[in-house]
Amino acid sequence: IELPEDMQFLNALQHMDVNANRLSALPHGLGQCQALAYINAATNVIASLPESFSMLKGLTYCNMEDNQIVASPGKFNHCVNLVQLRLKKNDFRIMFPDIGFCVSLEILDLSNNKLTSLPAEIGLLSSLVELKLNYNELDTIPPEFGSCKNLNHLEMRHNLIRGGVPETFGLMSCLRHMDLSFNSIDHIPRSVVG
């Protein structure tokens, strides 16, 4: 099941909720809907985001949880106003550097994917308050997290993390909740005391 391609002509469309259907794709021209600020397409069978997705400059909320989305580069190049991005329960193996363009992002949920690493550009998300990376295959914690000065809530339980927590964690002065359980972490630096 697919949405009609001529949805791109809905110039005034601001809110799109197609949650819990059997959609296999979003329209190729979705990026033409320049007024679109809210998308909820969770619990479908969508395999990828359309090429035009990065043109959604006004998008502030995007929920694509519980789909079959595989990451591809360039999908977030112009999503500078995106505040919440929920991609839990998909097939992401890699997150591409273009996530760094989402400078307004406050909530990012990438739990229950197959991520093995994160790009250094994750450190550019200076507005980030909540980051969830549970149930992935991450084997290290990126030191770039230290640049996320507003990060308050970090979850990375049930990954493959070995060794220690980076010294840069001490730079995250707003951190209030940190869940690193079910990993193989053997030390936490004294810098976190600060």
N, C-alpha and C positions, 0 to 999 in steps of 0.2 A: 504494500500500500504506500502510495506517495502523495504528497500534497501537489496541487497544480502548479505548474511552472509560472503561470501568469500571476502568481502571488507577488512577484516583483513589482507589479504596478500598483500595489496597495501603499501609496505614498504616505498615508496618514497612520498606518498601522504602528502602534506603540507597544502593544502587549500581545504576545502569542503564547498560548498554553495548549500544547498538544500532548500532554502527559498521558502515559498509559494507553497507548494505541499499538498498532503494529507497523508503525512507519519504518521503512527501510532506508529512507533518505530524506534530506531537506532539499527544497528547491535550489537549483544551481544559482539562480539570480537573487537569492535571499538578501545578499548584500546591498541590493538596490533599495531595500526598505530602510531608508535613511533615518526615519523617525523611530525605528524599533529600539526600545530600551529594555525590554523584558522578554526572555525566551525560557520556557520550560518545556523541554522535549525529553524528559526523563522517562525511563521504563518503556523503551521502544527497541527496535533492532537496527538502529542507525549505525552504519559501518564507518562513516567518515563525515567530516564537516565540509560543506561546499567551498570551492575555491574563493568565492566572493565573500566568505564569512569575515575576513579581515577588514572589509569595507564598512562594517557596522560600527562606525565611530561613536554613535550615541548609546551603544549597548552598555547597560550598567549591571544587569543580572542575567546570568546564563546557567541553567541547570540541564546538564546532559547525562546525569547519573543513570546507571543501569542500562547501558546500551552496549554496542560492540565496537566502539570507535577506536581506530588505530591512528596514532598521531602522524601528522605530516607537517612539514615546515611552512611557515608563512601565514598561519591561520590567525595570529593575534597581532600582526604588524601595526594595525591602526586602532586597536581596541584600548585606547588610552583612558576611557571613562569607565571601563569595566571594574565594578566593585566586588562582585561575588562571582566566582567561577567554580562550579561543582561538577567534577568529572569522575566521581567515585564509581566503581564497578564498570570499568571499560577494559580495553585491551591495549592500553598505553605501555609500550616497552621503553620509550624514550620521550623526553620532553624537550622540545627544540628551543634554541636561544630566543626566538621571538616572544616568548613569555615575558621577557624583560621589558617589552613595550607597554605592558599592562601596569603602568605606574600608579594607577588609582586603586589597584587591587587590595582589598582588605581581607577577604576570605578566599582561600584556595583549598579545595579538597580533591586530592588525587589518590585517596585510599582505594584498596582492593583493585589494583592494576598489576602490571608486571614490570614496573620501573626498576632498572638496575643502576641508574645514575641520574643526576640532575645537572642542568647546565649552570655555569658560573653566573649567568645572567639572573639567576634567582635572587642574587644579592641586590639587584636593582629595584626590587619590590619594596621600597622603603615605607610604603603605607600598609604593608601586610600586618594584620593583627592576629589572624588565625590560619595555621597551616596544618593540614592533616595528610599524612603519608603512610598510614597504617597498612599492613598487609601488602607489601611490595617486596621487591628483591634487592633493595638498596644495601650495599655493603659498606658504605662510608657516609659520614655526615659532612656535607659541604661546608668548608670554612666560611664561605660567602654568607651563610646565615647571620654572621656577626654584623653584616651591613643592614639587616632588617631591624632597625632600631625600635620600631613600634610593635614587634612581634610579642604577643601576650600569651598565646596558646599554641604549643607545638606538640604534635602527636606523631610518633614514628615507631609504634609498637609492632611486633611481628614482622621484622625485616631480617636481614642477614648481616647487620652491622657488627664489625669486629674492631677491637682496639679501643681507642679512646675518643672522647668528645673533644672537638677542636678548642684551642685556647680562645678563639674568637667568640665563643659563647659568652664570655665575660662582658662583651660589648652590648649584649641584648638586655639593657637595664629594665625593660618593661615586662620581661618574661615572668609570668605568674604560674603557668601550668606547663609542665614538660613530662611527657610519657614516652620513655625509651624502653619500656619493658619488653621481654621476650626477644632479646638480641644477645650478642656476646661481647658487650662492652666491659672493659676491664679497668678503666679509670676515668674519672671526671676531673678536669683541671681546677686548680685553686682559683683561677680567674672568675669562675662562676659566682664566687662569694661576693664579688663586686656588683 
